[in-house]
């Protein structure tokens, strides 16, 4: 039905917006690798886990 199309687009927009916010929130608060110890005598470059 053509008159229902704007509602469908709006529901898709809301669904993906909530999904994006949820995904970013969970990744922000996810624990990172705790095996890195800052008290070691290694240089700072060796401590940071860079992934290019």
CHARMM-style PDB file with segment names, atoms N, HN, CA, C and O in Angstrom:
ATOM      1  N   UNK     1       0.833  -1.177   0.000  1.00  0.00      PROA
ATOM      2  CA  UNK     1       0.000   0.000   0.000  1.00  0.00      PROA
ATOM      3  C   UNK     1       0.883   1.247   0.000  1.00  0.00      PROA
ATOM      4  O   UNK     1       1.739   1.388   0.873  1.00  0.00      PROA
ATOM      5  N   UNK     2       0.698   2.125  -0.932  1.00  0.00      PROA
ATOM      6  HN  UNK     2       0.003   2.010  -1.642  1.00  0.00      PROA
ATOM      7  CA  UNK     2       1.571   3.301  -1.033  1.00  0.00      PROA
ATOM      8  C   UNK     2       1.467   4.253   0.155  1.00  0.00      PROA
ATOM      9  O   UNK     2       2.460   4.895   0.500  1.00  0.00      PROA
ATOM     10  N   UNK     3       0.320   4.367   0.782  1.00  0.00      PROA
ATOM     11  HN  UNK     3      -0.486   3.845   0.502  1.00  0.00      PROA
ATOM     12  CA  UNK     3       0.187   5.305   1.889  1.00  0.00      PROA
ATOM     13  C   UNK     3       0.939   4.840   3.143  1.00  0.00      PROA
ATOM     14  O   UNK     3       1.146   5.631   4.064  1.00  0.00      PROA
ATOM     15  N   UNK     4       1.346   3.573   3.186  1.00  0.00      PROA
ATOM     16  HN  UNK     4       1.178   2.931   2.438  1.00  0.00      PROA
ATOM     17  CA  UNK     4       2.086   3.057   4.336  1.00  0.00      PROA
ATOM     18  C   UNK     4       3.595   3.193   4.158  1.00  0.00      PROA
ATOM     19  O   UNK     4       4.349   2.898   5.086  1.00  0.00      PROA
ATOM     20  N   UNK     5       4.044   3.628   3.002  1.00  0.00      PROA
ATOM     21  HN  UNK     5       3.431   3.867   2.248  1.00  0.00      PROA
ATOM     22  CA  UNK     5       5.483   3.666   2.736  1.00  0.00      PROA
ATOM     23  C   UNK     5       6.246   4.635   3.647  1.00  0.00      PROA
ATOM     24  O   UNK     5       7.318   4.258   4.121  1.00  0.00      PROA
ATOM     25  N   UNK     6       5.773   5.849   3.924  1.00  0.00      PROA
ATOM     26  HN  UNK     6       4.903   6.155   3.539  1.00  0.00      PROA
ATOM     27  CA  UNK     6       6.547   6.718   4.831  1.00  0.00      PROA
ATOM     28  C   UNK     6       6.714   6.116   6.224  1.00  0.00      PROA
ATOM     29  O   UNK     6       7.758   6.295   6.852  1.00  0.00      PROA
ATOM     30  N   UNK     7       5.723   5.423   6.703  1.00  0.00      PROA
ATOM     31  HN  UNK     7       4.875   5.278   6.193  1.00  0.00      PROA
ATOM     32  CA  UNK     7       5.838   4.781   8.006  1.00  0.00      PROA
ATOM     33  C   UNK     7       6.898   3.682   7.972  1.00  0.00      PROA
ATOM     34  O   UNK     7       7.652   3.502   8.929  1.00  0.00      PROA
ATOM     35  N   UNK     8       6.943   2.964   6.879  1.00  0.00      PROA
ATOM     36  HN  UNK     8       6.330   3.111   6.102  1.00  0.00      PROA
ATOM     37  CA  UNK     8       7.944   1.910   6.738  1.00  0.00      PROA
ATOM     38  C   UNK     8       9.360   2.493   6.712  1.00  0.00      PROA
ATOM     39  O   UNK     8      10.256   1.959   7.365  1.00  0.00      PROA
ATOM     40  N   UNK     9       9.572   3.584   5.963  1.00  0.00      PROA
ATOM     41  HN  UNK     9       8.844   4.018   5.432  1.00  0.00      PROA
ATOM     42  CA  UNK     9      10.882   4.213   5.919  1.00  0.00      PROA
ATOM     43  C   UNK     9      11.276   4.757   7.283  1.00  0.00      PROA
ATOM     44  O   UNK     9      12.435   4.667   7.687  1.00  0.00      PROA
ATOM     45  N   UNK    10      10.312   5.316   7.982  1.00  0.00      PROA
ATOM     46  HN  UNK    10       9.370   5.389   7.653  1.00  0.00      PROA
ATOM     47  CA  UNK    10      10.599   5.853   9.304  1.00  0.00      PROA
ATOM     48  C   UNK    10      10.963   4.735  10.287  1.00  0.00      PROA
ATOM     49  O   UNK    10      11.863   4.904  11.109  1.00  0.00      PROA
ATOM     50  N   UNK    11      10.275   3.608  10.205  1.00  0.00      PROA
ATOM     51  HN  UNK    11       9.544   3.472   9.536  1.00  0.00      PROA
ATOM     52  CA  UNK    11      10.587   2.486  11.089  1.00  0.00      PROA
ATOM     53  C   UNK    11      11.971   1.920  10.791  1.00  0.00      PROA
ATOM     54  O   UNK    11      12.706   1.558  11.710  1.00  0.00      PROA
ATOM     55  N   UNK    12      12.327   1.843   9.519  1.00  0.00      PROA
ATOM     56  HN  UNK    12      11.730   2.138   8.773  1.00  0.00      PROA
ATOM     57  CA  UNK    12      13.671   1.391   9.166  1.00  0.00      PROA
ATOM     58  C   UNK    12      14.733   2.370   9.673  1.00  0.00      PROA
ATOM     59  O   UNK    12      15.775   1.954  10.179  1.00  0.00      PROA
ATOM     60  N   UNK    13      14.469   3.650   9.536  1.00  0.00      PROA
ATOM     61  HN  UNK    13      13.622   3.988   9.125  1.00  0.00      PROA
ATOM     62  CA  UNK    13      15.403   4.663  10.021  1.00  0.00      PROA
ATOM     63  C   UNK    13      15.588   4.555  11.531  1.00  0.00      PROA
ATOM     64  O   UNK    13      16.712   4.608  12.030  1.00  0.00      PROA
ATOM     65  N   UNK    14      14.482   4.405  12.255  1.00  0.00      PROA
ATOM     66  HN  UNK    14      13.569   4.363  11.850  1.00  0.00      PROA
ATOM     67  CA  UNK    14      14.563   4.279  13.709  1.00  0.00      PROA
ATOM     68  C   UNK    14      15.292   2.996  14.116  1.00  0.00      PROA
ATOM     69  O   UNK    14      16.104   3.005  15.041  1.00  0.00      PROA
ATOM     70  N   UNK    15      15.002   1.909  13.432  1.00  0.00      PROA
ATOM     71  HN  UNK    15      14.342   1.902  12.680  1.00  0.00      PROA
ATOM     72  CA  UNK    15      15.648   0.636  13.749  1.00  0.00      PROA
ATOM     73  C   UNK    15      17.159   0.735  13.578  1.00  0.00      PROA
ATOM     74  O   UNK    15      17.906   0.348  14.476  1.00  0.00      PROA
ATOM     75  N   UNK    16      17.617   1.244  12.442  1.00  0.00      PROA
ATOM     76  HN  UNK    16      17.010   1.558  11.712  1.00  0.00      PROA
ATOM     77  CA  UNK    16      19.059   1.320  12.206  1.00  0.00      PROA
ATOM     78  C   UNK    16      19.726   2.398  13.063  1.00  0.00      PROA
ATOM     79  O   UNK    16      20.900   2.268  13.410  1.00  0.00      PROA
ATOM     80  N   UNK    17      19.005   3.442  13.401  1.00  0.00      PROA
ATOM     81  HN  UNK    17      18.051   3.548  13.119  1.00  0.00      PROA
ATOM     82  CA  UNK    17      19.577   4.446  14.296  1.00  0.00      PROA
ATOM     83  C   UNK    17      19.789   3.877  15.699  1.00  0.00      PROA
ATOM     84  O   UNK    17      20.837   4.084  16.311  1.00  0.00      PROA
ATOM     85  N   UNK    18      18.792   3.163  16.195  1.00  0.00      PROA
ATOM     86  HN  UNK    18      17.941   2.994  15.697  1.00  0.00      PROA
ATOM     87  CA  UNK    18      18.930   2.537  17.516  1.00  0.00      PROA
ATOM     88  C   UNK    18      20.008   1.474  17.499  1.00  0.00      PROA
ATOM     89  O   UNK    18      20.760   1.328  18.463  1.00  0.00      PROA
ATOM     90  N   UNK    19      20.085   0.730  16.403  1.00  0.00      PROA
ATOM     91  HN  UNK    19      19.474   0.849  15.620  1.00  0.00      PROA
ATOM     92  CA  UNK    19      21.126  -0.288  16.273  1.00  0.00      PROA
ATOM     93  C   UNK    19      22.518   0.343  16.267  1.00  0.00      PROA
ATOM     94  O   UNK    19      23.442  -0.189  16.883  1.00  0.00      PROA
ATOM     95  N   UNK    20      22.671   1.465  15.578  1.00  0.00      PROA
ATOM     96  HN  UNK    20      21.921   1.897  15.078  1.00  0.00      PROA
ATOM     97  CA  UNK    20      23.959   2.158  15.535  1.00  0.00      PROA
ATOM     98  C   UNK    20      24.348   2.685  16.913  1.00  0.00      PROA
ATOM     99  O   UNK    20      25.495   2.539  17.336  1.00  0.00      PROA
ATOM    100  N   UNK    21      23.409   3.286  17.602  1.00  0.00      PROA
ATOM    101  HN  UNK    21      22.478   3.405  17.259  1.00  0.00      PROA
ATOM    102  CA  UNK    21      23.684   3.813  18.940  1.00  0.00      PROA
ATOM    103  C   UNK    21      24.024   2.684  19.912  1.00  0.00      PROA
ATOM    104  O   UNK    21      24.945   2.811  20.718  1.00  0.00      PROA
ATOM    105  N   UNK    22      23.289   1.599  19.836  1.00  0.00      PROA
ATOM    106  HN  UNK    22      22.541   1.496  19.181  1.00  0.00      PROA
ATOM    107  CA  UNK    22      23.561   0.456  20.705  1.00  0.00      PROA
ATOM    108  C   UNK    22      24.928  -0.153  20.422  1.00  0.00      PROA
ATOM    109  O   UNK    22      25.672  -0.466  21.351  1.00  0.00      PROA
ATOM    110  N   UNK    23      25.258  -0.320  19.162  1.00  0.00      PROA
ATOM    111  HN  UNK    23      24.654  -0.065  18.407  1.00  0.00      PROA
ATOM    112  CA  UNK    23      26.557  -0.890  18.780  1.00  0.00      PROA
ATOM    113  C   UNK    23      27.703  -0.001  19.258  1.00  0.00      PROA
ATOM    114  O   UNK    23      28.687  -0.502  19.803  1.00  0.00      PROA
ATOM    115  N   UNK    24      27.586   1.307  19.061  1.00  0.00      PROA
ATOM    116  HN  UNK    24      26.787   1.714  18.619  1.00  0.00      PROA
ATOM    117  CA  UNK    24      28.646   2.221  19.492  1.00  0.00      PROA
ATOM    118  C   UNK    24      28.765   2.268  21.013  1.00  0.00      PROA
ATOM    119  O   UNK    24      29.872   2.359  21.543  1.00  0.00      PROA
ATOM    120  N   UNK    25      27.649   2.209  21.708  1.00  0.00      PROA
ATOM    121  HN  UNK    25      26.750   2.135  21.277  1.00  0.00      PROA
ATOM    122  CA  UNK    25      27.681   2.222  23.171  1.00  0.00      PROA
ATOM    123  C   UNK    25      28.338   0.963  23.714  1.00  0.00      PROA
ATOM    124  O   UNK    25      29.162   1.033  24.626  1.00  0.00      PROA
ATOM    125  N   UNK    26      27.977  -0.185  23.157  1.00  0.00      PROA
ATOM    126  HN  UNK    26      27.308  -0.242  22.416  1.00  0.00      PROA
ATOM    127  CA  UNK    26      28.576  -1.429  23.633  1.00  0.00      PROA
ATOM    128  C   UNK    26      30.066  -1.491  23.328  1.00  0.00      PROA
ATOM    129  O   UNK    26      30.834  -2.021  24.129  1.00  0.00      PROA
ATOM    130  N   UNK    27      30.488  -0.960  22.186  1.00  0.00      PROA
ATOM    131  HN  UNK    27      29.863  -0.528  21.535  1.00  0.00      PROA
ATOM    132  CA  UNK    27      31.914  -0.954  21.874  1.00  0.00      PROA
ATOM    133  C   UNK    27      32.676   0.046  22.741  1.00  0.00      PROA
ATOM    134  O   UNK    27      33.843  -0.178  23.060  1.00  0.00      PROA
ATOM    135  N   UNK    28      32.039   1.129  23.118  1.00  0.00      PROA
ATOM    136  HN  UNK    28      31.090   1.311  22.859  1.00  0.00      PROA
ATOM    137  CA  UNK    28      32.707   2.120  23.957  1.00  0.00      PROA
ATOM    138  C   UNK    28      32.963   1.573  25.361  1.00  0.00      PROA
ATOM    139  O   UNK    28      34.026   1.802  25.938  1.00  0.00      PROA
ATOM    140  N   UNK    29      31.991   0.853  25.901  1.00  0.00      PROA
ATOM    141  HN  UNK    29      31.128   0.667  25.432  1.00  0.00      PROA
ATOM    142  CA  UNK    29      32.129   0.346  27.260  1.00  0.00      PROA
ATOM    143  C   UNK    29      32.683  -1.072  27.327  1.00  0.00      PROA
ATOM    144  O   UNK    29      32.776  -1.640  28.415  1.00  0.00      PROA
ATOM    145  N   UNK    30      33.050  -1.651  26.202  1.00  0.00      PROA
ATOM    146  HN  UNK    30      32.975  -1.190  25.318  1.00  0.00      PROA
ATOM    147  CA  UNK    30      33.616  -2.994  26.199  1.00  0.00      PROA
ATOM    148  C   UNK    30      35.010  -2.947  26.841  1.00  0.00      PROA
ATOM    149  O   UNK    30      35.765  -2.004  26.603  1.00  0.00      PROA
ATOM    150  N   UNK    31      35.350  -3.935  27.636  1.00  0.00      PROA
ATOM    151  HN  UNK    31      34.738  -4.701  27.830  1.00  0.00      PROA
ATOM    152  CA  UNK    31      36.680  -3.939  28.266  1.00  0.00      PROA
ATOM    153  C   UNK    31      37.765  -4.216  27.228  1.00  0.00      PROA
ATOM    154  O   UNK    31      37.619  -5.093  26.376  1.00  0.00      PROA
ATOM    155  N   UNK    32      38.838  -3.464  27.315  1.00  0.00      PROA
ATOM    156  HN  UNK    32      38.956  -2.752  28.007  1.00  0.00      PROA
ATOM    157  CA  UNK    32      39.948  -3.704  26.409  1.00  0.00      PROA
ATOM    158  C   UNK    32      40.902  -4.720  27.033  1.00  0.00      PROA
ATOM    159  O   UNK    32      40.684  -5.197  28.146  1.00  0.00      PROA
ATOM    160  N   UNK    33      41.943  -5.032  26.304  1.00  0.00      PROA
ATOM    161  HN  UNK    33      42.120  -4.645  25.400  1.00  0.00      PROA
ATOM    162  CA  UNK    33      42.891  -6.057  26.730  1.00  0.00      PROA
ATOM    163  C   UNK    33      43.606  -5.620  28.010  1.00  0.00      PROA
ATOM    164  O   UNK    33      44.350  -4.640  28.002  1.00  0.00      PROA
ATOM    165  N   UNK    34      43.382  -6.340  29.102  1.00  0.00      PROA
ATOM    166  HN  UNK    34      42.777  -7.136  29.109  1.00  0.00      PROA
ATOM    167  CA  UNK    34      43.974  -5.981  30.393  1.00  0.00      PROA
ATOM    168  C   UNK    34      45.377  -6.557  30.579  1.00  0.00      PROA
ATOM    169  O   UNK    34      46.001  -6.321  31.614  1.00  0.00      PROA
ATOM    170  N   UNK    35      45.885  -7.305  29.600  1.00  0.00      PROA
ATOM    171  HN  UNK    35      45.378  -7.497  28.760  1.00  0.00      PROA
ATOM    172  CA  UNK    35      47.201  -7.919  29.732  1.00  0.00      PROA
ATOM    173  C   UNK    35      48.320  -6.881  29.653  1.00  0.00      PROA
ATOM    174  O   UNK    35      49.456  -7.174  30.026  1.00  0.00      PROA
ATOM    175  N   UNK    36      48.024  -5.703  29.186  1.00  0.00      PROA
ATOM    176  HN  UNK    36      47.102  -5.465  28.883  1.00  0.00      PROA
ATOM    177  CA  UNK    36      49.035  -4.650  29.084  1.00  0.00      PROA
ATOM    178  C   UNK    36      49.231  -4.022  30.458  1.00  0.00      PROA
ATOM    179  O   UNK    36      48.290  -3.499  31.055  1.00  0.00      PROA
ATOM    180  N   UNK    37      50.441  -4.079  30.943  1.00  0.00      PROA
ATOM    181  HN  UNK    37      51.206  -4.504  30.459  1.00  0.00      PROA
ATOM    182  CA  UNK    37      50.719  -3.486  32.250  1.00  0.00      PROA
ATOM    183  C   UNK    37      51.464  -2.170  32.054  1.00  0.00      PROA
ATOM    184  O   UNK    37      52.483  -2.120  31.365  1.00  0.00      PROA
ATOM    185  N   UNK    38      50.957  -1.126  32.654  1.00  0.00      PROA
ATOM    186  HN  UNK    38      50.129  -1.166  33.214  1.00  0.00      PROA
ATOM    187  CA  UNK    38      51.597   0.176  32.526  1.00  0.00      PROA
ATOM    188  C   UNK    38      52.772   0.339  33.478  1.00  0.00      PROA
ATOM    189  O   UNK    38      53.544   1.289  33.347  1.00  0.00      PROA
ATOM    190  N   UNK    39      52.919  -0.568  34.430  1.00  0.00      PROA
ATOM    191  HN  UNK    39      52.292  -1.340  34.537  1.00  0.00      PROA
ATOM    192  CA  UNK    39      54.001  -0.447  35.398  1.00  0.00      PROA
ATOM    193  C   UNK    39      55.308  -1.064  34.899  1.00  0.00      PROA
ATOM    194  O   UNK    39      56.328  -0.983  35.583  1.00  0.00      PROA
ATOM    195  N   UNK    40      55.288  -1.671  33.729  1.00  0.00      PROA
ATOM    196  HN  UNK    40      54.460  -1.737  33.173  1.00  0.00      PROA
ATOM    197  CA  UNK    40      56.517  -2.275  33.212  1.00  0.00      PROA
ATOM    198  C   UNK    40      57.459  -1.187  32.711  1.00  0.00      PROA
ATOM    199  O   UNK    40      57.057  -0.036  32.545  1.00  0.00      PROA
ATOM    200  N   UNK    41      58.715  -1.558  32.472  1.00  0.00      PROA
ATOM    201  HN  UNK    41      59.042  -2.493  32.607  1.00  0.00      PROA
ATOM    202  CA  UNK    41      59.720  -0.588  32.044  1.00  0.00      PROA
ATOM    203  C   UNK    41      59.807  -0.513  30.522  1.00  0.00      PROA
ATOM    204  O   UNK    41      60.753   0.069  29.991  1.00  0.00      PROA
ATOM    205  N   UNK    42      58.844  -1.086  29.816  1.00  0.00      PROA
ATOM    206  HN  UNK    42      58.075  -1.558  30.247  1.00  0.00      PROA
ATOM    207  CA  UNK    42      58.874  -1.034  28.356  1.00  0.00      PROA
ATOM    208  C   UNK    42      58.543   0.383  27.887  1.00  0.00      PROA
ATOM    209  O   UNK    42      57.860   1.128  28.590  1.00  0.00      PROA
ATOM    210  N   UNK    43      59.018   0.746  26.722  1.00  0.00      PROA
ATOM    211  HN  UNK    43      59.572   0.141  26.151  1.00  0.00      PROA
ATOM    212  CA  UNK    43      58.649   2.063  26.171  1.00  0.00      PROA
ATOM    213  C   UNK    43      57.148   2.126  25.882  1.00  0.00      PROA
ATOM    214  O   UNK    43      56.482   1.100  25.743  1.00  0.00      PROA
ATOM    215  N   UNK    44      56.640   3.342  25.797  1.00  0.00      PROA
ATOM    216  HN  UNK    44      57.181   4.175  25.911  1.00  0.00      PROA
ATOM    217  CA  UNK    44      55.210   3.540  25.596  1.00  0.00      PROA
ATOM    218  C   UNK    44      54.738   3.005  24.250  1.00  0.00      PROA
ATOM    219  O   UNK    44      53.595   2.563  24.127  1.00  0.00      PROA
ATOM    220  N   UNK    45      55.594   3.040  23.249  1.00  0.00      PROA
ATOM    221  HN  UNK    45      56.522   3.399  23.348  1.00  0.00      PROA
ATOM    222  CA  UNK    45      55.218   2.555  21.914  1.00  0.00      PROA
ATOM    223  C   UNK    45      54.947   1.052  21.949  1.00  0.00      PROA
ATOM    224  O   UNK    45      54.058   0.576  21.243  1.00  0.00      PROA
ATOM    225  N   UNK    46      55.680   0.311  22.740  1.00  0.00      PROA
ATOM    226  HN  UNK    46      56.402   0.698  23.314  1.00  0.00      PROA
ATOM    227  CA  UNK    46      55.475  -1.136  22.842  1.00  0.00      PROA
ATOM    228  C   UNK    46      54.203  -1.479  23.614  1.00  0.00      PROA
ATOM    229  O   UNK    46      53.633  -2.554  23.425  1.00  0.00      PROA
ATOM    230  N   UNK    47      53.763  -0.579  24.476  1.00  0.00      PROA
ATOM    231  HN  UNK    47      54.226   0.294  24.629  1.00  0.00      PROA
ATOM    232  CA  UNK    47      52.595  -0.858  25.312  1.00  0.00      PROA
ATOM    233  C   UNK    47      51.296  -0.730  24.509  1.00  0.00      PROA
ATOM    234  O   UNK    47      50.374  -1.523  24.701  1.00  0.00      PROA
ATOM    235  N   UNK    48      51.213   0.248  23.622  1.00  0.00      PROA
ATOM    236  HN  UNK    48      51.962   0.892  23.466  1.00  0.00      PROA
ATOM    237  CA  UNK    48      49.966   0.516  22.905  1.00  0.00      PROA
ATOM    238  C   UNK    48      49.741  -0.519  21.798  1.00  0.00      PROA
ATOM    239  O   UNK    48      50.619  -0.710  20.957  1.00  0.00      PROA
ATOM    240  N   UNK    49      48.600  -1.180  21.781  1.00  0.00      PROA
ATOM    241  HN  UNK    49      47.887  -1.025  22.464  1.00  0.00      PROA
ATOM    242  CA  UNK    49      48.327  -2.183  20.743  1.00  0.00      PROA
ATOM    243  C   UNK    49      47.778  -1.543  19.457  1.00  0.00      PROA
ATOM    244  O   UNK    49      46.563  -1.449  19.279  1.00  0.00      PROA
ATOM    245  N   UNK    50      48.649  -1.119  18.589  1.00  0.00      PROA
ATOM    246  HN  UNK    50      49.636  -1.196  18.733  1.00  0.00      PROA
ATOM    247  CA  UNK    50      48.218  -0.478  17.354  1.00  0.00      PROA
ATOM    248  C   UNK    50      47.803  -1.530  16.355  1.00  0.00      PROA
ATOM    249  O   UNK    50      48.503  -2.523  16.158  1.00  0.00      PROA
ATOM    250  N   UNK    51      46.663  -1.315  15.723  1.00  0.00      PROA
ATOM    251  HN  UNK    51      46.094  -0.508  15.883  1.00  0.00      PROA
ATOM    252  CA  UNK    51      46.200  -2.212  14.657  1.00  0.00      PROA
ATOM    253  C   UNK    51      45.863  -1.353  13.444  1.00  0.00      PROA
ATOM    254  O   UNK    51      44.839  -0.669  13.435  1.00  0.00      PROA
ATOM    255  N   UNK    52      46.701  -1.380  12.439  1.00  0.00      PROA
ATOM    256  HN  UNK    52      47.533  -1.935  12.446  1.00  0.00      PROA
ATOM    257  CA  UNK    52      46.489  -0.545  11.271  1.00  0.00      PROA
ATOM    258  C   UNK    52      45.724  -1.299  10.230  1.00  0.00      PROA
ATOM    259  OT1 UNK    52      45.442  -0.761   9.159  1.00  0.00      PROA
TER     260      UNK     52
END
